[in-house]
């Protein structure tokens, strides 16, 4: 789908490294934070191919290497600056090229003005890459703590700094995508919650950051044939139904129902080679590299199963010599049995097994826990209309019957109660307690219902309060469509989708979604969108030959407080339908279970939240500041000579003597403890070493490309180590290869 946030960030990182190395070998020094950013989008070999001799962690023990330059790709944290200053003090490397993943605080920046730091620093730049592209059009900050900071009453003193941090990250996304967008934000009508001002403040901070970046970077944004992009700042309060309702597209349903593990990668534990002697549990990664996942994640589960089975049947027809042509391939279990007999296609077999297992488990839960019955009521509560698009009747009776059903679990009951109370625009507290008691739910679940008010919901009212009638943010469809008839349990559409459809039509309300700067009137806006040449220096004949994807307008939606997988799907769908490139960015992705838990925590003691800002501050390791003691001076030896003396060999127990032409081994300080990160310091390739490969697989000698050292395209990697005529294997710090 045209542009990719993953590719954009990857290209930015590699281009920066390439621009610094320029054919010369250098060490890349990273920290824990920058390593996660690199791991997410770049393979280790791709970095080493850019004349990087080694990758080292700044917080770990490293050998002195004063004859080689280092590129520091670092996070702008105080303890990381401490580590950097320790390197400068010890002159660990010859010169330093400083690259920061985000803007360095002025106070930390001033520390780098010290004489030793300035003497060793060659360049200083900020990349603004402090974010994690998860999919081509989905970006997260991996920051679930953003939710309590924004909405917990005890965190009010943290909000301003957090919004400024979010603004810097959002600006980084815009910079990477080459967009200086018009900024709009969500301004709720008749808000009921204190946090309703979050979007306007965040939007203003983002506008300030964008303007400042443009002021100091005259070549940004780059010329392009695309219309000017649009950034919409909104927050979780814009749609409180999407995180609660059951969604039956593959990705959203799987994350709701299955134990998918979220971390630096997204994994699901499954059994590979099931039914065979070599069967084993394996954490399978679910991501952009998995073509089956990418192709099916936004399909309805029914369509996903049909597609996977159809693809497998096609595979059988194309490979009859590997399969039993008489086998039945019309059921999930039959296909799984057939997969067991395909050892020749291990990778394909594992992928099909993974998705068949996930789909089957989802459907088992769907049937055994009566999700169709729950979803039918949920859709009426969410849309205000039944399957015939009429006002629903007897909802209370339907809900009570579901709450009585023993096959329906506690979490589903609580979600149903919250949706019902929001549909009613609030009930008295006694009714909440009765519903919880009837559902056999703990009384403290009432906190979740009450805390929804902190996000703008009207959940608790007094007995004599007048009935509150609140208009929906966007008018709901009042007539069935072909799709709604086929998927009666998926009639609800998240507000993000309705917002984007209105935006694409030029009909998005400027009162509810105003601009940070006065907007152009409609005629001027249409003129800009039709005159793409205003942003491009290319002649007309060149523009006509450009692909359609290069001219698609880019829209960035930032959802503060976490986004749902249904909202991610909506962005992809509108992108395809309206020929736009729509990117969803958020602090973190939320599932219904996480959302309910985080809302329930909005009234707990702040100390129980374990916010990163409330933890002890990380410190630079002490060993970085320790100097190795000089080796003891040799003393006259009056003892009888030992074997080996007089033969040019060192006396055991005495200091190692310098032998001409032989390098001295590194001296260790007293109390030194070896660890897994120790290794010889990399040296720049010399004429004697240049013929050795640096490839991770070991590799053999490769011929020199003349004596000029000028290579075109990718430069060959040369080994920097040599022991007894054999290449010493380089040790990388990226963990597993991608």
Secondary structure, DSSP 8 states (H G I E B T S, - for coil): ----HHHHHHHHHHHHHHHHHTTS-EEEEE-HHHHHHHHHH--HHHHHTTTEEEEEETTS----BTTS-EEEEE---HHHHHHHHHHHHHT-BS-EEEEESS---HHHHHHTTSHHHHHHEEEEEE----SEEEETTEEE---THHHHHHH-GGGGGGHHHHHHHHHHHHHHHHHHTT---EEEE---TT--SGGGGHHHHHHHHHHHHHHHHHHH-TT-S---SS---EEEEEEGGG-SSTTTS---BHHHHHHHHS--EESSSEEEEEEESTTSTT-EEEEEE-STT-HHHHHHTTSBHHHHHHHHHHHHHHHHHHTGGGS-TTS--SSHHHHHHHHTT-GGGHHHHHHHHHHHHHHHHHHHHHHHTTHHHHHHHHHHHHHSS-TTSS---SHHHHHHHHHH-TTS-HHHHHHHHHHHHHHTT-B-HHHHHHHHHHTT--GGGHHHHHHGGGGT---B--TT--------SS----S--HHHHH-GGG----HHHHHHHHHHTT---TTTS-BSS----HHHHHHHHH-GGGG--S-HHHHHTS-GGGG--EEEEEEET-B-HHHHHHHHHHHHHHT-EEEEEES-B--HHHHHHHHHGGGS-GGGG--GGGS------GGGG-------------S---TTTTTT---TTS-----TTS-------TT----TT---------TTTTTSB--TT---------SS----SS---B----BTTB------SS-S--
